Amino acid sequence: MTRHSSPKYTQTYTLNSLPGTHFLVLAQKAAQKLGWEKTYINQSSFFAHVLSEDTIEYEVQITLEEDKAYLQSESVTNSNTIADRNKENILILIQTIEELQSAIQPEDLTQQASELPSTLPMETSEAYHETALPTDRGWLWAFVPVEGYFVTPILIILNIVIFIAMALAGVGIIEPDTDSLIQWGANFKPYTLDNQWWRLLTCVFIHIGIFHLLMNMYALMFIGALLEPFLGKLRFLTAYLLTGLTASLASLWWHDLTVSAGASGAIFGMYGVFLAMLTTNLIEKESRQSLLGSISVFVIYNLVGGLRGGIDNAAHIGGLVGGIVIGYALSPSLLKPTQKQLNTFSLGGITLLIILFSFVVYTYIPNPIGEYDTRMQNFYDRQAVALRVYEMPESTPRDQLLISVRDTGLVYWKQNLQLVKEVDKLNLPESFHAKNQKLIQYCDLRIKSYELMYKALLENTDAYESQLDTYYKKLATVLEDINGKPAK
């Protein structure tokens, strides 16, 4: 049962000329005077436990908004017979605050207010207390959107639904083939840079097998339960998508022929956001130190593990760096949550900045393989035309055969030879250069065989048949090395 069904009492208090932080300092002193324990305070809120025989019976919270304070008392025991006690808690707190206000000098309040931390300890924040890791609902809690944990389960469900759709379409659930991954939107440099920019985001929701999915969703669940209550729905979703984008860009920049997919880049990004927050005053010092250690160990362990083959560490690092930048960019608005203009500016500003940065990087990332594929298409088109001489009927006039061999075949093979030499100068993987050398050998053999064929046609003789057979055998060997297809 959630705390939202518990008896509670809420009251709005107009501060008039009293600074909100002064009101919070007075509230803490009033709570101490009333004997309330476990009081926590920051620059915009106050939180206290009202105990009876060392058992928490009520929780009292104050939040500030402009010139008003919102006070709430809620029963932890969820007993309907004590609803009036919640109102009593608030009324006696206000009365005690007003008594103390007349007894404490304003300059003392100003000094104490300046020393307030920026946030409550993590374990006492309202969102964490109510929604983080609600294990009383069993493991199904991870899939149920609630206040403070709303976007994370939706993302988890979306990833699972897409994986199921892929499986139903025939994609392997253990080791899916690369063609299927590319078809479903994986990040692949030759395609992504060929105006298929949407792959930068779709790849974040594609997973390479069920174990990949399960590991990523567990990590997303964990960081989401910790981080989403602090960021809120919009900031969390925006940060997730933006870090997924920076992760994909890093992978695109680093890899030429790697098919990249999975949420881990975005998840690393959210850990980056958290790391940035943990180096500021957003989180209370004691909680900050312990969390910084555990999060750092997680990041380092997974980055080291990513040095093994088959793991896209470039995406992890790209997401992590993007997350750290986003975390620092959002920190001012998190420190001053009541300033709506600052919230809008920080979130909109970092979103625009990363989108513009991504556009520039996407535009200027070299795509030698894409250029290679485009130019090699001309090679194959010319080859198809040049080989038509072998398809001409035996009744074709000799003059027509001579023209076809000399003016089409030889011209196209010489053009193809020059084309391969030019594309071999591109910054290509070594396997491409090796293939190019075989293609150069192939074109050279074709030129020699066509020259000999032309000579035989011109002299109208069969004297060169043996020599032509030798060329054809060499061509067959080279073609089998290139693509396994026999020569004509």
Secondary structure, DSSP 4 states (H G I P E B T S, - for coil): --GGGS-EEEEEEE-TTS-HHHHHHHHHHHHHHTT-EEEEE-SSEEEEEEEETTEEEEEEEEEEETTEEEEEEEESS--GGGHHHHHHHHHHHHHHHHHHHTTS-HHHHHHHHHT--SS--GGGSHHHHHHSS-GGGGGGGGG--BTTBSHHHHHHHHHHHHHHHHHHTT--SSS--HHHHHHHT-B-HHHHTTT-TTHHHHGGG--SSHHHHHHHHHHHHHHHHHHHHHH-HHHHHHHHHHHHHHHHHHHHHH-SS--B--SHHHHHHHHHHHHHHHTTTTS-HHHHHHHHHHHHHHHHHHHHHTTSTT--HHHHHHHHHHHHHHHHHHHHHHHSTT-HHHHHHHHHHHHHHHHHHHHHHHHHS--HHHHHHHHHHHHHHHHHHHGGGGGS-TTS-HHHHHHIIIIIIIHHHHHHHHHHHHHTTS---HHHHHHHHHHHHHHHHHHHHHHHHHHHHHHT-STTHHHHHHHHHHHHHHHHHHTSPPP-
